[in-house]
Amino acid sequence: MKSQKPKRYVTADQCPQAGRERMIMPQPIALVGREAQNPERELLKRMGETGAVFMMGQNPDLPVMPERPKLLDFFHFRFSDIAYMHLLQSAKLALDAGQDEKVVVACLLHDIANGALLRSDHGYWGAQMIAPYVSEEIAWAVQYHQALRYFADEAAGFKYPDAYNAFFGPDYKPPEYLCKAHEAARNHRWYMTSRLVTIYDIYSFQDDWDVDPEQFTDIIGRHFKEPKEGLGFDNSPAAHMWRSMIWPHNFL
């Protein structure tokens, strides 16, 4: 039987604004070029007319994160079901293939930005998020998998994904910055680490394949430096990214 992601919802005493409407303003990046769908003026008007407030802190509709969250807490309590399954299944494929633990961890983290932050340039965002906590090689592999996935390497066992023809159309060409990143990566000593990420980067997920995240606990312990303060509260250069996933609907 497929196990369910755990849920830990807010209680009334944890929500000081209980009883008042708490409005969620979409992030600006989601509204660029879609001014007709921008609700800002309507929400500001509602605030004045009804006493509603903007969302800050814990959203009662989201599971509560632990006080000092660890990596797997974000998998359990913030990642979309698709990202959750995709990352775990990719890492499990690498693990079962006998790959080095650094490759397994890179697979586990390669689309971490897609989990609950940003999809655009996700390799770069993901690499910045994890850089304070993993080796330089793992962060490098996560960053460059974004470019490498658009370029086949038959000798390494990677062909252009059929899914991309469906996602973007058969005539899609990656932008110049990714072409340059691909060329730089091909000549880098860590090329195969990132290339292996693309090989185990499955482009769909299997609903009937349940991968237990706890099986990666020891590998994470060896390759991911969990801050004692908790991710988001350790004053690292990437702490704000983790906080943005803890409180994704904050108005400011």
C-alpha angles and dihedrals in degrees: 000000000000112000120228127233109255120256127210110176129192120265125220094258090056092058112069091182094054112146094030125095109255110205124209117216111201115239113265093241089063092055102046108127091008100086092147088065096046107119097189098109092044092050092048089051091049090051091058096042102043107021092246117158133211120256115267126165123351115018106215089218092062128073114260115253120223116262091251103029122204129203097269091050088069090052090051102039109025114022121097115248091250094052091044093054095039096053095044093047093047091051091046091053090053092045093050090048089059096246122165114275091247089061091048091052092046089053090048091053104031097102097028092126088059090057097077110330124053135338098194111093087355094167091060095043091047093049091052092048094055101032096097091052108040138047119282089248094057093048090047091051092051093050096048098043086078092065098034094057090068094056125066122228105186092179090059092044099255125125128179106280115256087215090066091062087057095042099046107010128258093273097056115128121192116242122263096259090060092046089054091046090052092052092048091049094050089060096044126104090234095051095116093050090060093037090056088055089059091048092056093036095107112202096216134025134234114239092201095052111086114189116195108226091206090073087073094054096101094044090049089049091056098044108025119063104218108205114232090228091056130253108300096028104063098086092240118152087256099044093104091059091058092045089053088060093047091053103021096162100052111138090216 
